[in-house]
Amino acid sequence: MILETGMVVSGRYEILSKIGAGGMAVVYKAKDLKLDRAVTLKVMREEYMSDQEFIARFQVEARAAAGLSKANIVNVYDVGQEEHINYIVMEYVDGVTLKDLIQRKAPFRNDETLGVAIQIASALAEAHSNGVIHRDIKPQNILVTDQGVIKVTDFGIAKAAGASTLTTGSNTMGSVHYLSPEQARGVYVDNKSDIYSLGIVMFEMATGQMPFEGESPVAVAIKQIDEPLPDIKSLNPGVSESLIKIIQKAASKNTISRYQTAEDLLADLRRAISDDGGAFIEDTVRHVKYSNQDEEENIKYQKAASIDPADEKALERKIILAAIVTSLAIIALISSIFVYNQFQNRLIPQVVPSIYGMTVDDATALLSELNMKPIVLEHEYNSEYPEGQICRQDVPPDAILETNPKNIKPIQIHVSLGVEKTTVPNVTDKEVSEAKKMISESFLVPKEEEEFSDVKPENIIIRQDPPAGSEVEKYTDVTIVRSLGPEKKFVKVPNIEGKLEAVAIGLLQDIGLVVGHPDKSSSNEIPAGYIISQSVSAGTELEMGMKVSYVISTGPSATPTPAASPAPAKKTKPLLVRTPVNVELPVHLRVLKIADGMGEPVYDGIVYELPFVLDVTGTGSEDFQIYQVIDDGSSKLVAEETIDFGETEG
């Protein structure tokens, strides 16, 4: 798992910053709260938690490194486990890697290369004497302090020398550029593999480049097995013969020709400080080559290689003096690096930019240039910024933060989800108060309009906008149109006095008025069949559908006959049914004869032409009412007629 700054592991180790990451672990700078000192906390990668073989290898690293105590080896203080975290606590080294030095300064001078190699060889001698093989010696695993002290770290693939050390192809560890031929082949590995790797590191320090390159790790590994070292002198003419021979011997393909122990290598490195010629190295090679010859040859060799005691003391003094000079050279070598690092560690005030409206990727690119990084705290709905854009930042624009590449400042941000939407409910045909409630409960705003309707009853919603089912932003206006019911229309009553009854009826019906029950009266001035008077004065504003009655003249009054009249006989007369107002044919009409307040149906059917004549019977004066039958079965009075069956036909 990735540990954040401020987290405390096992109640003791507070995470200060992330240093880096390797193949098997993530490395942090931490503070030991108990001892109040800086430490390095190495935590196994989360993806390997279920790999029991890997966990075992991680634990081997801890046990192997914990048993070593040497100035040139990074000390291990503690090993622990908390829930799913496996970790090692090590000495914190405030420095740079040897790889950093090589990339900035190589090729090194002879004394610089020898000074670094002596300290590495000293660390290997300590490890090998304790039965530990590093198996991954490379510049990246070698730290250099500002005092010029070399620290070998990361015994991540170390194994006890007495354990099985066969390396299989699938488990080969370490960088292939520093891999020994036997590691590349997957055969038995011992302390001489570390010596070979150190030989390659010395080659890189002395020349500034790797001896073997290839397009793939496999290609490099094949060269480690088959190809000899490139000519060092051609790459750096200033390399001494002693150093060349040491590198060649340490990096020999044949383990028999290689230095047999780190102590042997260390002895030659120390002597090379004061002896550039390297003749002593040839003697050592000869000793290895002929170590199995007969005793006489060995005695000869020992005599030839012996050194006069006085010369030996002089040589020792030279070596000590040269070692001091070499240490100073190493310090000088790395001083420029540490000056640079101190500059890098200096906190620089930076103005926080506005990242509102940016995507997270764009904000990351911008902030990284200022040693800042965005941390997404929350995604939220926002009407101002589209989805995916930053809508809030916890550190306001123009604020000042002090940063550098090792002190990255987090900027917490909120990212917009865009405008929150809701579904418009269906309120058509709902009563207006219910419709408003439904709209409000959907986080929308009802806006009411009104209009007349011959179809929708009063206070019922006729239509809505946006339509039901639409996805809209919250708090959007929803317009609802409320019915006012049928619209009331008014017309001016025409003047029908003095007009023939048929004409008068037409005038009233044409403008939407209903013909009321006519009264009859004799008149000496108005001819029979003409209107004497009307119930509503001409010019009056009257709602359409209202009734207008009138009095029709029967002509001059007759002198009454004193003799009793016989009982009137029933007669048949035509009833003229005129066109009702606003009627589309065919129309369903019902005709009733009114007698003693009761209606007697005389016709009930569909009429296809208007006007039409209906024969009716009666005696005396009979009233008839004409109704239009509506679709829902109700009746609407459209006219009233009176027929006098006593009148003489003529």
GUGULO-505794 format. One record per residue (C-alpha): z, y, x; residue number from 1. Coordinates in steps of 0.25 Angstrom, whole numbers. Layout:
! residues N
{pt {Z Y X} NUM}
...
//
This chain:
! residues 650
{pt {0 0 0} 1}
{pt {-2 14 4} 2}
{pt {11 22 7} 3}
{pt {12 36 3} 4}
{pt {19 47 11} 5}
{pt {34 48 8} 6}
{pt {35 33 4} 7}
{pt {47 25 10} 8}
{pt {45 11 14} 9}
{pt {57 2 13} 10}
{pt {66 14 11} 11}
{pt {65 18 26} 12}
{pt {50 22 30} 13}
{pt {45 34 24} 14}
{pt {30 36 25} 15}
{pt {25 49 32} 16}
{pt {10 47 33} 17}
{pt {-1 36 35} 18}
{pt {-5 34 49} 19}
{pt {-17 25 47} 20}
{pt {-21 11 42} 21}
{pt {-25 -2 49} 22}
{pt {-31 -15 45} 23}
{pt {-18 -21 40} 24}
{pt {-8 -9 38} 25}
{pt {-7 5 35} 26}
{pt {2 14 45} 27}
{pt {11 25 41} 28}
{pt {20 35 48} 29}
{pt {34 34 42} 30}
{pt {48 38 44} 31}
{pt {59 29 46} 32}
{pt {70 35 37} 33}
{pt {81 27 43} 34}
{pt {78 30 58} 35}
{pt {71 44 55} 36}
{pt {59 41 64} 37}
{pt {44 40 62} 38}
{pt {38 26 61} 39}
{pt {25 19 58} 40}
{pt {24 11 46} 41}
{pt {14 0 45} 42}
{pt {11 -5 31} 43}
{pt {3 -18 28} 44}
{pt {-10 -14 19} 45}
{pt {-8 -18 5} 46}
{pt {-21 -26 4} 47}
{pt {-14 -36 14} 48}
{pt {-1 -38 6} 49}
{pt {-5 -51 0} 50}
{pt {-11 -56 13} 51}
{pt {0 -65 19} 52}
{pt {-7 -67 32} 53}
{pt {-8 -53 34} 54}
{pt {6 -50 30} 55}
{pt {10 -60 41} 56}
{pt {1 -53 51} 57}
{pt {8 -40 47} 58}
{pt {22 -46 50} 59}
{pt {17 -52 63} 60}
{pt {13 -38 67} 61}
{pt {27 -33 64} 62}
{pt {34 -45 71} 63}
{pt {25 -44 83} 64}
{pt {26 -29 85} 65}
{pt {41 -29 82} 66}
{pt {44 -38 94} 67}
{pt {38 -28 104} 68}
{pt {45 -17 111} 69}
{pt {37 -9 121} 70}
{pt {34 6 123} 71}
{pt {19 4 121} 72}
{pt {21 -4 108} 73}
{pt {23 2 94} 74}
{pt {37 -2 90} 75}
{pt {40 -9 77} 76}
{pt {52 -5 70} 77}
{pt {52 -12 57} 78}
{pt {45 -22 48} 79}
{pt {46 -22 33} 80}
{pt {41 -25 19} 81}
{pt {44 -17 6} 82}
{pt {37 -23 -7} 83}
{pt {23 -24 -3} 84}
{pt {24 -16 10} 85}
{pt {24 -23 23} 86}
{pt {26 -13 35} 87}
{pt {30 -12 49} 88}
{pt {38 0 55} 89}
{pt {33 4 69} 90}
{pt {35 15 79} 91}
{pt {28 28 75} 92}
{pt {19 32 87} 93}
{pt {14 47 86} 94}
{pt {1 46 93} 95}
{pt {-13 42 93} 96}
{pt {-20 29 95} 97}
{pt {-27 25 108} 98}
{pt {-40 25 100} 99}
{pt {-38 40 97} 100}
{pt {-37 42 112} 101}
{pt {-49 34 115} 102}
{pt {-58 41 105} 103}
{pt {-54 55 110} 104}
{pt {-52 53 125} 105}
{pt {-59 40 130} 106}
{pt {-64 37 140} 107}
{pt {-50 38 146} 108}
{pt {-47 40 161} 109}
{pt {-42 28 169} 110}
{pt {-28 32 169} 111}
{pt {-28 34 154} 112}
{pt {-34 21 151} 113}
{pt {-24 14 160} 114}
{pt {-12 21 155} 115}
{pt {-15 17 141} 116}
{pt {-19 3 144} 117}
{pt {-6 1 152} 118}
{pt {3 4 140} 119}
{pt {-6 -5 131} 120}
{pt {-5 -16 141} 121}
{pt {10 -14 142} 122}
{pt {11 -15 127} 123}
{pt {3 -28 127} 124}
{pt {11 -34 138} 125}
{pt {24 -32 129} 126}
{pt {17 -38 117} 127}
{pt {11 -50 124} 128}
{pt {25 -53 131} 129}
{pt {31 -54 117} 130}
{pt {20 -63 112} 131}
{pt {12 -53 104} 132}
{pt {-3 -51 105} 133}
{pt {-8 -38 99} 134}
{pt {-22 -43 96} 135}
{pt {-27 -29 92} 136}
{pt {-26 -20 104} 137}
{pt {-35 -8 101} 138}
{pt {-34 7 103} 139}
{pt {-30 9 88} 140}
{pt {-18 1 90} 141}
{pt {-13 9 102} 142}
{pt {-5 22 100} 143}
{pt {-3 33 110} 144}
{pt {8 43 109} 145}
{pt {8 57 114} 146}
{pt {17 52 126} 147}
{pt {5 43 130} 148}
{pt {13 30 126} 149}
{pt {4 19 121} 150}
{pt {9 11 109} 151}
{pt {2 -2 105} 152}
{pt {3 -4 90} 153}
{pt {-2 -13 79} 154}
{pt {2 -27 82} 155}
{pt {-5 -30 69} 156}
{pt {-12 -43 73} 157}
{pt {-2 -47 84} 158}
{pt {2 -62 85} 159}
{pt {13 -69 93} 160}
{pt {6 -75 105} 161}
{pt {12 -89 102} 162}
{pt {6 -89 88} 163}
{pt {-8 -93 84} 164}
{pt {-18 -82 89} 165}
{pt {-31 -87 86} 166}
{pt {-39 -76 79} 167}
{pt {-49 -80 68} 168}
{pt {-61 -72 65} 169}
{pt {-56 -68 52} 170}
{pt {-43 -63 57} 171}
{pt {-47 -56 70} 172}
{pt {-40 -43 70} 173}
{pt {-41 -30 78} 174}
{pt {-52 -21 82} 175}
{pt {-64 -29 86} 176}
{pt {-67 -19 97} 177}
{pt {-54 -23 105} 178}
{pt {-55 -38 101} 179}
{pt {-54 -48 112} 180}
{pt {-65 -59 113} 181}
{pt {-55 -70 109} 182}
{pt {-51 -62 97} 183}
{pt {-65 -60 93} 184}
{pt {-68 -75 95} 185}
{pt {-56 -79 87} 186}
{pt {-49 -87 98} 187}
{pt {-35 -87 104} 188}
{pt {-29 -73 106} 189}
{pt {-18 -70 116} 190}
{pt {-13 -58 124} 191}
{pt {-26 -57 132} 192}
{pt {-33 -52 119} 193}
{pt {-24 -40 119} 194}
{pt {-28 -37 134} 195}
{pt {-43 -38 130} 196}
{pt {-41 -28 119} 197}
{pt {-34 -19 129} 198}
{pt {-45 -20 138} 199}
{pt {-55 -15 127} 200}
{pt {-46 -3 124} 201}
{pt {-46 0 139} 202}
{pt {-61 -1 139} 203}
{pt {-61 9 128} 204}
{pt {-51 19 134} 205}
{pt {-59 19 147} 206}
{pt {-73 20 142} 207}
{pt {-71 27 128} 208}
{pt {-79 16 121} 209}
{pt {-78 2 116} 210}
{pt {-84 -9 124} 211}
{pt {-90 -17 113} 212}
{pt {-96 -11 100} 213}
{pt {-104 -18 89} 214}
{pt {-109 -16 75} 215}
{pt {-99 -25 69} 216}
{pt {-85 -31 73} 217}
{pt {-91 -44 75} 218}
{pt {-102 -38 85} 219}
{pt {-90 -31 93} 220}
{pt {-82 -44 93} 221}
{pt {-94 -52 99} 222}
{pt {-95 -42 110} 223}
{pt {-80 -43 113} 224}
{pt {-83 -58 115} 225}
{pt {-96 -58 123} 226}
{pt {-99 -44 130} 227}
{pt {-93 -39 143} 228}
{pt {-86 -26 143} 229}
{pt {-96 -14 145} 230}
{pt {-96 -8 159} 231}
{pt {-84 2 159} 232}
{pt {-89 10 171} 233}
{pt {-102 14 164} 234}
{pt {-94 19 152} 235}
{pt {-84 26 160} 236}
{pt {-86 28 176} 237}
{pt {-72 33 177} 238}
{pt {-65 20 174} 239}
{pt {-58 14 186} 240}
{pt {-61 0 191} 241}
{pt {-47 -4 189} 242}
{pt {-48 0 174} 243}
{pt {-62 -7 172} 244}
{pt {-57 -20 178} 245}
{pt {-44 -20 170} 246}
{pt {-53 -17 157} 247}
{pt {-63 -28 161} 248}
{pt {-52 -38 163} 249}
{pt {-44 -35 151} 250}
{pt {-56 -36 142} 251}
{pt {-62 -49 149} 252}
{pt {-68 -58 138} 253}
{pt {-62 -70 145} 254}
{pt {-47 -70 143} 255}
{pt {-45 -77 156} 256}
{pt {-51 -65 164} 257}
{pt {-43 -55 156} 258}
{pt {-29 -50 159} 259}
{pt {-20 -62 155} 260}
{pt {-8 -53 152} 261}
{pt {-5 -38 148} 262}
{pt {4 -37 160} 263}
{pt {-8 -41 169} 264}
{pt {-16 -30 163} 265}
{pt {-5 -20 163} 266}
{pt {-3 -22 178} 267}
{pt {-18 -20 181} 268}
{pt {-18 -7 172} 269}
{pt {-6 -1 180} 270}
{pt {-12 -4 193} 271}
{pt {-25 2 189} 272}
{pt {-19 15 188} 273}
{pt {-18 17 203} 274}
{pt {-29 7 207} 275}
{pt {-43 11 202} 276}
{pt {-50 0 210} 277}
{pt {-46 -12 202} 278}
{pt {-46 -22 213} 279}
{pt {-32 -27 208} 280}
{pt {-39 -31 195} 281}
{pt {-49 -40 202} 282}
{pt {-37 -47 209} 283}
{pt {-31 -50 196} 284}
{pt {-44 -55 190} 285}
{pt {-45 -64 202} 286}
{pt {-31 -69 200} 287}
{pt {-35 -73 186} 288}
{pt {-48 -79 190} 289}
{pt {-42 -88 201} 290}
{pt {-28 -90 195} 291}
{pt {-31 -105 193} 292}
{pt {-37 -107 207} 293}
{pt {-29 -115 217} 294}
{pt {-16 -109 223} 295}
{pt {-22 -105 236} 296}
{pt {-32 -96 230} 297}
{pt {-20 -90 222} 298}
{pt {-12 -87 234} 299}
{pt {-24 -81 240} 300}
{pt {-25 -72 228} 301}
{pt {-11 -68 228} 302}
{pt {-11 -64 242} 303}
{pt {-23 -56 240} 304}
{pt {-18 -49 228} 305}
{pt {-4 -46 234} 306}
{pt {0 -32 236} 307}
{pt {9 -27 247} 308}
{pt {22 -22 242} 309}
{pt {21 -8 248} 310}
{pt {7 -7 241} 311}
{pt {13 -12 228} 312}
{pt {24 -2 228} 313}
{pt {13 9 231} 314}
{pt {4 3 220} 315}
{pt {16 3 210} 316}
{pt {19 18 213} 317}
{pt {4 21 211} 318}
{pt {4 14 197} 319}
{pt {17 21 193} 320}
{pt {11 35 197} 321}
{pt {-2 31 190} 322}
{pt {5 27 178} 323}
{pt {12 40 176} 324}
{pt {-2 47 178} 325}
{pt {-8 38 168} 326}
{pt {3 41 158} 327}
{pt {1 56 159} 328}
{pt {-14 53 158} 329}
{pt {-12 46 145} 330}
{pt {-3 57 139} 331}
{pt {-14 67 143} 332}
{pt {-25 58 137} 333}
{pt {-18 59 123} 334}
{pt {-12 73 124} 335}
{pt {-25 78 118} 336}
{pt {-24 68 106} 337}
{pt {-10 72 103} 338}
{pt {-13 87 104} 339}
{pt {-24 84 94} 340}
{pt {-15 76 85} 341}
{pt {-4 87 85} 342}
{pt {-15 97 80} 343}
{pt {-19 87 70} 344}
{pt {-4 85 66} 345}
{pt {-2 100 64} 346}
{pt {-1 104 49} 347}
{pt {-12 114 45} 348}
{pt {-10 122 32} 349}
{pt {-21 119 22} 350}
{pt {-25 126 9} 351}
{pt {-25 116 -3} 352}
{pt {-39 118 -9} 353}
{pt {-41 117 -24} 354}
{pt {-46 103 -28} 355}
{pt {-47 106 -43} 356}
{pt {-60 100 -49} 357}
{pt {-63 91 -37} 358}
{pt {-64 76 -37} 359}
{pt {-54 69 -29} 360}
{pt {-64 65 -19} 361}
{pt {-68 79 -17} 362}
{pt {-54 84 -16} 363}
{pt {-51 73 -6} 364}
{pt {-62 77 3} 365}
{pt {-58 92 2} 366}
{pt {-43 89 4} 367}
{pt {-45 80 16} 368}
{pt {-50 91 24} 369}
{pt {-37 98 22} 370}
{pt {-29 85 25} 371}
{pt {-25 84 10} 372}
{pt {-28 73 0} 373}
{pt {-28 73 -15} 374}
{pt {-19 63 -22} 375}
{pt {-23 60 -36} 376}
{pt {-10 61 -44} 377}
{pt {-15 60 -58} 378}
{pt {-28 60 -67} 379}
{pt {-27 69 -79} 380}
{pt {-35 74 -91} 381}
{pt {-40 88 -88} 382}
{pt {-49 97 -96} 383}
{pt {-53 107 -84} 384}
{pt {-57 97 -74} 385}
{pt {-67 85 -76} 386}
{pt {-63 71 -74} 387}
{pt {-61 67 -59} 388}
{pt {-58 82 -55} 389}
{pt {-45 86 -49} 390}
{pt {-38 94 -59} 391}
{pt {-24 97 -52} 392}
{pt {-19 97 -38} 393}
{pt {-4 98 -35} 394}
{pt {-6 107 -23} 395}
{pt {-12 120 -28} 396}
{pt {-25 125 -21} 397}
{pt {-22 135 -10} 398}
{pt {-8 129 -7} 399}
{pt {-6 126 8} 400}
{pt {-3 112 14} 401}
{pt {-1 109 28} 402}
{pt {-9 97 32} 403}
{pt {-16 89 44} 404}
{pt {-23 76 45} 405}
{pt {-10 68 46} 406}
{pt {-3 76 35} 407}
{pt {-12 75 23} 408}
{pt {-7 82 11} 409}
{pt {-9 76 -3} 410}
{pt {-14 85 -15} 411}
{pt {-10 78 -28} 412}
{pt {-21 80 -39} 413}
{pt {-24 77 -53} 414}
{pt {-38 72 -57} 415}
{pt {-44 76 -70} 416}
{pt {-48 65 -80} 417}
{pt {-56 75 -87} 418}
{pt {-54 80 -102} 419}
{pt {-45 71 -110} 420}
{pt {-53 67 -123} 421}
{pt {-50 62 -137} 422}
{pt {-58 56 -148} 423}
{pt {-61 64 -160} 424}
{pt {-55 58 -173} 425}
{pt {-63 56 -186} 426}
{pt {-58 66 -196} 427}
{pt {-70 68 -205} 428}
{pt {-66 65 -220} 429}
{pt {-51 67 -216} 430}
{pt {-43 77 -223} 431}
{pt {-42 90 -214} 432}
{pt {-27 89 -211} 433}
{pt {-28 74 -207} 434}
{pt {-41 78 -199} 435}
{pt {-34 89 -191} 436}
{pt {-22 79 -188} 437}
{pt {-31 68 -182} 438}
{pt {-39 78 -173} 439}
{pt {-26 84 -168} 440}
{pt {-20 70 -165} 441}
{pt {-33 68 -156} 442}
{pt {-30 80 -148} 443}
{pt {-41 88 -154} 444}
{pt {-41 101 -161} 445}
{pt {-45 102 -176} 446}
{pt {-54 114 -180} 447}
{pt {-56 115 -195} 448}
{pt {-68 120 -202} 449}
{pt {-72 120 -217} 450}
{pt {-84 119 -226} 451}
{pt {-87 115 -241} 452}
{pt {-91 101 -244} 453}
{pt {-96 95 -257} 454}
{pt {-93 81 -251} 455}
{pt {-80 82 -243} 456}
{pt {-67 86 -251} 457}
{pt {-59 98 -247} 458}
{pt {-51 96 -234} 459}
{pt {-59 84 -230} 460}
{pt {-66 85 -216} 461}
{pt {-81 85 -217} 462}
{pt {-84 84 -202} 463}
{pt {-79 85 -188} 464}
{pt {-84 90 -174} 465}
{pt {-83 83 -164} 466}
{pt {-86 70 -172} 467}
{pt {-76 59 -173} 468}
{pt {-75 49 -161} 469}
{pt {-80 60 -151} 470}
{pt {-73 61 -137} 471}
{pt {-68 75 -135} 472}
{pt {-58 83 -126} 473}
{pt {-44 84 -131} 474}
{pt {-41 96 -139} 475}
{pt {-56 98 -143} 476}
{pt {-58 105 -156} 477}
{pt {-63 96 -168} 478}
{pt {-69 103 -179} 479}
{pt {-66 98 -193} 480}
{pt {-74 103 -206} 481}
{pt {-65 103 -218} 482}
{pt {-71 102 -232} 483}
{pt {-68 113 -242} 484}
{pt {-74 105 -253} 485}
{pt {-86 109 -262} 486}
{pt {-90 124 -260} 487}
{pt {-88 133 -272} 488}
{pt {-101 140 -276} 489}
{pt {-102 152 -286} 490}
{pt {-113 157 -294} 491}
{pt {-116 169 -303} 492}
{pt {-116 165 -318} 493}
{pt {-130 168 -324} 494}
{pt {-132 176 -337} 495}
{pt {-136 166 -347} 496}
{pt {-134 175 -360} 497}
{pt {-146 176 -369} 498}
{pt {-153 164 -361} 499}
{pt {-158 152 -368} 500}
{pt {-148 141 -366} 501}
{pt {-157 132 -357} 502}
{pt {-159 144 -348} 503}
{pt {-144 147 -347} 504}
{pt {-141 133 -344} 505}
{pt {-151 133 -333} 506}
{pt {-146 146 -327} 507}
{pt {-131 140 -326} 508}
{pt {-135 127 -321} 509}
{pt {-144 132 -310} 510}
{pt {-133 139 -303} 511}
{pt {-123 128 -304} 512}
{pt {-115 132 -317} 513}
{pt {-112 122 -327} 514}
{pt {-116 125 -342} 515}
{pt {-104 125 -351} 516}
{pt {-103 121 -365} 517}
{pt {-111 131 -374} 518}
{pt {-106 137 -386} 519}
{pt {-115 141 -397} 520}
{pt {-115 153 -406} 521}
{pt {-124 160 -416} 522}
{pt {-130 173 -412} 523}
{pt {-139 183 -419} 524}
{pt {-143 189 -406} 525}
{pt {-145 177 -397} 526}
{pt {-155 167 -401} 527}
{pt {-151 152 -402} 528}
{pt {-151 145 -389} 529}
{pt {-148 157 -381} 530}
{pt {-135 160 -374} 531}
{pt {-126 170 -380} 532}
{pt {-115 171 -370} 533}
{pt {-110 164 -357} 534}
{pt {-95 160 -353} 535}
{pt {-96 166 -339} 536}
{pt {-102 180 -337} 537}
{pt {-115 181 -330} 538}
{pt {-113 185 -315} 539}
{pt {-100 178 -314} 540}
{pt {-97 170 -301} 541}
{pt {-95 156 -305} 542}
{pt {-93 143 -297} 543}
{pt {-104 133 -298} 544}
{pt {-101 122 -307} 545}
{pt {-93 131 -317} 546}
{pt {-97 131 -332} 547}
{pt {-104 142 -339} 548}
{pt {-104 141 -354} 549}
{pt {-112 149 -364} 550}
{pt {-114 152 -379} 551}
{pt {-128 149 -385} 552}
{pt {-133 156 -397} 553}
{pt {-136 147 -410} 554}
{pt {-144 159 -416} 555}
{pt {-140 167 -428} 556}
{pt {-129 161 -436} 557}
{pt {-133 154 -450} 558}
{pt {-127 157 -464} 559}
{pt {-118 146 -466} 560}
{pt {-121 136 -478} 561}
{pt {-110 135 -488} 562}
{pt {-114 121 -492} 563}
{pt {-107 110 -484} 564}
{pt {-116 103 -474} 565}
{pt {-118 88 -474} 566}
{pt {-112 81 -462} 567}
{pt {-122 83 -450} 568}
{pt {-130 72 -446} 569}
{pt {-132 67 -432} 570}
{pt {-143 73 -424} 571}
{pt {-150 70 -411} 572}
{pt {-154 82 -402} 573}
{pt {-158 83 -388} 574}
{pt {-148 87 -377} 575}
{pt {-155 94 -366} 576}
{pt {-148 90 -352} 577}
{pt {-152 101 -342} 578}
{pt {-151 100 -327} 579}
{pt {-137 101 -321} 580}
{pt {-135 110 -309} 581}
{pt {-138 104 -295} 582}
{pt {-142 90 -300} 583}
{pt {-151 81 -292} 584}
{pt {-158 71 -301} 585}
{pt {-156 61 -306} 586}
{pt {-142 64 -311} 587}
{pt {-132 57 -319} 588}
{pt {-129 64 -332} 589}
{pt {-119 61 -343} 590}
{pt {-119 68 -357} 591}
{pt {-107 68 -366} 592}
{pt {-107 73 -381} 593}
{pt {-93 80 -383} 594}
{pt {-86 77 -396} 595}
{pt {-72 80 -399} 596}
{pt {-69 82 -384} 597}
{pt {-75 68 -381} 598}
{pt {-88 65 -374} 599}
{pt {-97 55 -379} 600}
{pt {-108 51 -369} 601}
{pt {-122 53 -373} 602}
{pt {-129 51 -360} 603}
{pt {-125 45 -346} 604}
{pt {-136 43 -336} 605}
{pt {-145 47 -325} 606}
{pt {-155 59 -328} 607}
{pt {-167 60 -319} 608}
{pt {-173 73 -325} 609}
{pt {-167 85 -331} 610}
{pt {-166 91 -340} 611}
{pt {-167 80 -350} 612}
{pt {-165 78 -365} 613}
{pt {-154 69 -371} 614}
{pt {-154 66 -386} 615}
{pt {-140 67 -392} 616}
{pt {-135 66 -406} 617}
{pt {-124 73 -414} 618}
{pt {-120 81 -425} 619}
{pt {-116 96 -426} 620}
{pt {-114 103 -412} 621}
{pt {-112 93 -401} 622}
{pt {-107 96 -386} 623}
{pt {-113 88 -375} 624}
{pt {-109 88 -360} 625}
{pt {-118 84 -348} 626}
{pt {-112 79 -335} 627}
{pt {-117 75 -322} 628}
{pt {-112 62 -317} 629}
{pt {-108 64 -302} 630}
{pt {-109 52 -292} 631}
{pt {-94 49 -292} 632}
{pt {-95 47 -307} 633}
{pt {-89 61 -311} 634}
{pt {-96 70 -321} 635}
{pt {-99 85 -319} 636}
{pt {-102 93 -332} 637}
{pt {-116 100 -331} 638}
{pt {-119 105 -345} 639}
{pt {-114 106 -359} 640}
{pt {-123 106 -372} 641}
{pt {-121 107 -387} 642}
{pt {-131 102 -397} 643}
{pt {-130 106 -411} 644}
{pt {-135 94 -419} 645}
{pt {-134 102 -432} 646}
{pt {-145 112 -428} 647}
{pt {-159 110 -435} 648}
{pt {-169 104 -425} 649}
{pt {-180 113 -423} 650}
//
